[in-house]
Structure formats: C-alpha cells, structure tokens
C-alpha cells in the first residue's frame, strides 16, 4: 500500500509531493530534508502522537502528482531513488523487478525478523545488563521473556551458552548465516589443533588474556553493541537490500534512506571500529600461534626495521595492543580469518572521529576530510548515506563474527583448562 501526501515546508514554504510506501512494521518513522532549504521534515505512521514536524500537510493537493512540485519517494525497507514521480513505479515494484521473487522473499524473511526483534529491545538490554552485572537471578528472569532461550544450569558454560543464543537471536536478521557458521564452527577445531601441537604456548596465551581481564572486557565491549544495533534497525533495512544484488550498486549512487540521518548514526560506526580494533589483538595472538608457535612473535616484515632491529610496538602482543588500526591490519599476515575490507574504512572513521565532515541531508551526501591538513580542508571524499549504512552493517558483521572467537576462547578456558572467567 502507498500513501500520497503533499507537504509545505515550514521554513521556505516549498511544496513537496511525497509517496510513502508502507511496510509491515507497526510503527514507521520517516524523515527527509526539504530539497530547497534543508529543513528537517519528519513524521511517524502507526503512533497517535506521530505528528508532522518541519512542514504542514496540504489536504487539497492534486492527485496523481502533476510534476510541478519537488517529489520524494519514501519506504523503510528499500533504498529509494531521486527523480520524477512515475505512476506505479514504487520502491516496492522496483525492488521486485530488480531482485526477482525468490531473492525478495529471502529479504522479506529477514525484514520480518527485524519487525519481531525490535519490539524486544528492552528485554534484550535487560538480559545483557544483568549478565554484565553478574546478577544470575535477574539474568534468568530476563531470559524468560525471550523466545526459545533457556538456561540449562547455573554452570558458567551454560550461562555463556544462553548469552550467545541471545546475541545470535539479535544478530540473525543483520548477518548471513553461512558467514557466522564458518568461524564459529571452525574456531574450536583451530584451538584443538593448537592445543595438541603447541600446548604450552596456547595455554599461556589463553591464561594471559583471561587473567589480565582482556577477554572479559572485550566480551563486554561487544555486548554493548547489540542493543545499539537494534536502535538503527530502520535505517539499516535498505542496506540489507544489497546482499541480494551487486554490492558495487550502492557505491556513489544517489539513493535515499527514508529515516534517520548521518548525524544520528556516525558515532556508532566509530564505536564498532574501536571494538573491532581491540578484537584484532586477539586475532593477532592466535595468528602468531598458528604461524610461529608464539603468540608474541610477529612476522619479521613488521617486527624488524630496515636495520634488522626490533620495533617496540611489535615486541609483544601487549605492546601490539597500542598499535593504530591500520597498522594492526597489516601486521596480521596471511590470516585464516579474512577481514572484509569493504566494511572497514579507516579514512571515514578518522573523518568522523575528528568531526571533519559535512552532511547534506536533502541528498544524503557525506563529504569527509580524512587527511591531516592543519587548518585547511582541501582533500575530501564523498559517499552517500546508503553506502555508509552498508559499511556499518558489514562492520557489525565483522564484530559479531569475532565475538564467536571470543566464545570459543571462553569455552576453551572453562571446559578445557577448568578456569572460569572472572
């Protein structure tokens, strides 16, 4: 179903024709900017208090639209194109034409799961908070409100099993099942091989990251991201679309997301990158064990300078933890874990972190300045919001995947070494 509206901007009085495509979400927030003056215009369908802000509703407009006014297409589930009004050329029909029915229903299944999960946001937050507070009684009580998740016993391994069912429940519509399985199923085999081939150093590595609190802190860092991902489930929806078509299609293409803006999302991408940055220390230790039988021993190409002298930052895993993100990636040589480089954009992250960007809401174009230029702003890069949301989605997938590595290390400590996570 589609609803057609005509709005008059409160600031410049520009008339804007708007076609709103309905999804199955019971509450549907929409937002866009006036094409003439950038006034933020928003409304919510499905709430009695979903009042229109930034514009007034023109009741006696001409239908169908005659093309004299600016035109905006809106739909929560799909990226919508800029352009002139065409009867019948709705975002839904364009999606069916581009995806085909089979891929559309695969996408729809994930969107339906989002419709279910977002309603449980409060329950999810309580479960994660009580786990982090180590309040087992309230953790169990909070679990009762989530479907198909129960605690078998109060043993630590069963508590972690229930926790990871919760994170998998949240992540399911955002991630791809096959990708999740590759590392979550492969990691126990990797640890088993290390345990048999290099027992002493493997135990030493795991005891190090357990005893110094690194593994537990890293888990808590990851857990804090899952409820926040649910906060962005509506602007992420159109980014899921590109799982089913050529991913190059979302690069530098001026299409619109129908809710939220860059300023509400940018900090989350930065925080995802920060947690991923810390996860890479864990990956590096495992990679060093696999390649060189010592979690502290990095490849000579990064460990030694041109004079064949040791570089301080790569003298041990502990010193490596302070290395910047870009250098961390290059130090993990030929890893069995393949990082999605499309997800991690260190230049974009730097531009956000140092508040060096300009966002034009009417076109959803982000211009950021990643270089150190003193007081100047000369070298810039552009991406559209849809591409940014795609990067955010892919980076969440990387963090979630590596959270399964954390799980494997926890089980190795608890079940093999008989050492609980304190």
N, C-alpha and C positions, 0 to 999 in steps of 0.2 A: 504494500500500500504506500502511496505517496500523498503528501500534503503540500499544497501550493500556498505560499504566503507572499505578501508584499510588505516590506518594512521601509520606514522612513527614518534615516539616521538622526539621532538627537542632536548631533553636533553640526553637521553640514546640510541636513535635510535632503540628502540624496535618496532617491527611491531605489530599492534593491528587490528584485524578484528572486524568490527562493523556492526551490523544490526540495522537500525533505523526505528522504526515503526511510521508511520505518523498518526497524529490526525487531527481533523477539525480546530484546532486553526490556524489562518492565519500566525502568527509568532511563530516559535517553537525554543526556545533556549535549547541547550543541553550542558551538562558538565559532565566530568568524569575525573578520575586521571589515569595516566599511571600505570599499575599493577606492573611495575618493579621499577620505580623511584619516583612515586607520582607527576610527572609533571601534572599541571592542563591543560586539553585539552578542548576547548570549540568551539562551532560554532552555528550559527543561520540559520535556514531554513525559508525562507519567506521574508528575507531582502536582498537587493542588496549588502549591506555592511556587511553581516553576515560572515565575514572572519574567517577562521580557525585559532585558536591560540593554541600554545603549541605543534603543530605537523604539518606535511606536508601530503598532500593527495597523496597516491600511485595510479596511474592511471591504471597500468597493473597488478593488483593483480589477483590471481586465484579465479574463482567463479564456483560453490559454494565453500565455505571455506573448506580447507582440514585438519584443526585442528592443523597445525604446529605453528600457532601464538596464542597469547592471544586473547580471544574472549570477546566482550562486546555487550550486548543487551541494547537498549535504547527505551523508549517510555514515552511520557509525562504523559499519563493518567493512567498507570498501574505500580505497583511495578514489577521490572524485576529481575530475579534470576541470580545468578552467576552459571557458568557451561560451558559445551562444546556446541559448535554450533550443532543444530539439524535442518535439513531442515523442514520447515513448523511449527516448534514448536515456534511460535512467541508469544510475550506477549499478543497480541490480542486474538489469538486462545486459549491460556492458560486461559485467563480471561473468555471467552465464556464457556469453559469446566467446570471451577470451579463455575461460577456464575449461569449458565443457561441463557436462552434468556430473561426471564421475569426480573430477577434482573439486567442483563446487561443493558436493556433499561431504567430501573429506574436510574441506574448510569449515563447512557448516557444523560438523560434529564438534570441532574444536571451539567454535564460537558458542555453541550450546553449552559446552562445559564451562566456558567463562561466565555465561549467564547464571549458572548454578553456583560457581565458586565465589563470585564477588559478593554474593549475599552472605557468605560465611566469613567475611573478612574479620569481623570482631571475634569470632570463635577461634580463628587461626592465630590471631595476635595473642589471645589469652593462652593458647597452648604453648606457643613459643616463649612468651614471657615467663610462664610458670616453669618451663624447662630450664631457662637461663637462671631463674631464681633457685632452682633445685628444690622446688616445693612439689614433691611427688604426689601428695594428696590432691592438690589443686590441678596438677598436670593431668592426673587420671580423670578428674571431674570434667576438665575442659575437653578431653578427648571424646567424652561421651556424646558430644554434640556434633561430631564429625562422622560422616558415613563410613562404615566398613573398616574402622580403625579401632583396635582394642589392645590393651596391654596384657600380655600373657602372664607376666610375673613382675616383681619389683627388682629382678636382677638387672644389672646395668646393661647387658647386651639386649634385653627385651625392651628396656626404656629407649635405647637408641633405635631399635627396630621400629617402634611406634613413631618416634620422632621423624625418621626418614620416610615413613609412609605418609606423614603429613606434608613434608616438603615435596614428595613426589606427586601428591594429590594437587598441591598448589601449582606445581610446575608443568603438569601434564599438558594443558592446552597451549602453553607458551613454547614447549620444546617438541623435539621429534623423537619418538620412542626408540627408533633404531640407534640414534646417536647416544642416547642415555645408556642403552644396554652395552654398547661397545666397551666403554671404560669400566662401568660398574660390574660387568661380568668378567672383564679381562684383568682387572686390578688384583683380585685375590690370587689369580694364577701367577702374576708377576711377583707378588710378595712371597708366594710359596716357593718360587724358583730362587728368589734372593735368600730366603730362609735356609734352603738346602745348600746353595752354592757359596754363600758368604754370611754364615750365621752370625759371627761376632760383630761385624760392622753393621749388619742390618738391625740387630738388636740395639746396638749402640745408637744408631740413628733414631729409631723409634723412641727409645728411652729419653734421648735428648729432647725431642720435640714434645714429649709428654711431660717430663719433669720441669722444663722451663715454662710450661703453660702455653707454648706456641700453638699446639694442636687444638687445645680447648678454645683459646682466644680466636683462632681462625674459624672454628666452627661457629662461634657466637657472632662473628662478623658476617658470615654467610647467612645465618638465620635471620639477622636483622633486615636482609634484603628481600625476603619472600613477601612479607606483608606490604612492603613498599612497591613491589612489582604489581600487586593487586590494585594499588592506588592508580596505576597507569594502564589498567586493562582496557579502558576505552580508546585512548589514542594509539595503543599498540595493535589493536584489532586490524587496521588496514595494513600494517606491516606483515601480518601473517599471510596476507594475500600473496606475497612474493615468494612464499615457499613453493608455490604451485606454477610459477612462470619463471622466465629467465630473470635472474636476480639483477642483471645489468639494467633491466627496465626501470628500476627505482632510482637510478643514478642520474642526477641532473635533469629530472623530468618534473615540470611544474604541475604536480597534482596536490590536492588539498586533503588534509586530515580534518574531520568535521568537529573535533572537540579538543580542548586544551591548546596550549601554545608552548613555544620553546622555553620560555622563562619558568614554566612550571615543571619542566622535565629535565633541564640541563644538569642540575646538581646530582640527580640520580645516576646519570651516565658517569659522572666523575666519581661517585662513590662506588659504583660497580667496578670501575677501572682500579680504584685503590685496593679493593678486596682481591681482585684478580692479581694485582701486583704482589700482594702478600702470599697468595696461593702459589705463585711461581717459585718462591723459595722452597716450598715443599716439593714441587716438581723437580727443581734443580737437584735437591738432595737425592731423590730417587734415581734421577738420570745419572748422577755421578756414581751411585752404587752399581747401576747396571753396566755402565761403560768402563768404569775404572776401579770398581771394587772399594771405593772410599767416598762417602757422602761429602767429604770436604774437598775432594780433588776435582778441580775443573779442568777443562781442556786447555792444553798449553797455548793455544791460539789466543785465548783471553786471559789466561793466568800469568803469562810472561810478557814482558815488554820486548822491544826490539833488541835490547842489550841482554836478553835472556834472564832478566831479573824478575822476581815475583812482584805482582801488583797487589797492593794491600787489600783492595776490595774483593779480590778473588782468592785470598789466602785461606778462607774457611767459609762454611755455609753461613755462620753467624755474621761475618763481615759482608757477605753477599746480600744479606737481607736489607742492607742500606743502599744498594745499588739502584739507580733510577730504572724506570720501567723499560725503556728502550734497550738499555744495556743488559737488563735481565734476560730479555728475549734472545739476544744474540749469544748469550753465554750458555744457553741450554742447547747443546749440539746434537743434532740428529735424533731428537727425542721421539720416543714411541707415542707420545701424546702430541697430536697435531693441532696447533693453535689456529683458529680461524682468523686470519689477518684482516679480513673484512670487518670483523667485529671491533678490533682494537685500533683506534685511530689516535695515536699519541699527540698529533698536532691539534686535533679537535679538542682532546682532553685539556691540553695546555691552554688553548684559547678560552675554554670555559673556566678553567681554574683561575686564570688571571683576569677574568672578566673583560676579555678583549674580543668582543663580538658585537654585531649589530643584527637585530632581527626585525624584518618587515612582515608584520602579521598578515596583511592582505594577500601577499603572495607566498607567505610562509618560507621565505628565503632567508637563510642564515649566512651571514658573512663574518668569518672569524679570521683573526690575525695571530698565527701560531709562532711567529719569529720574535726574537728579542731585537727590537728596533729603537731602543731608547724612548724618546718622546714621540717618535714617528709611528704612523700606521700606514704602511705602504704595501707590504706583501700580504695579500689576502687570499682566502679560498672560500668558495661558496658551496653550500649543499642545501637542499630543501628539507623541510621538517620530516617528510615521509622517509627520506634516506637516513636522517638522524635517528628516527624511531626504529628503523630497521637495524641500525648499528646497536642501539640499546637492547633490542630483543636478542640479537646474536651474542652480545656480551653477557647478558643474563644466562644464556645457554652455556657459555663457557664456564661461568662461575658455578652454575648448577652441576655441570659435568664434573668439575674438580671437587665439588662437595662430596661426590661419590668416592673420590680418592681419600678424602678425609675419613669417610665412613669405613673404608677398608683398613686404614691405619688404626682407627679406633678398635675395630674388631680384632685386628692382629694383637694389639696391646692387651685387650680384655680377655680374649679367648686363648691366645697362644702364649703370651708372656704372663698371663694371670695378673695383669697390672691394671687396676681401674683408672679411669680418667678423673682426676681430682681438680 
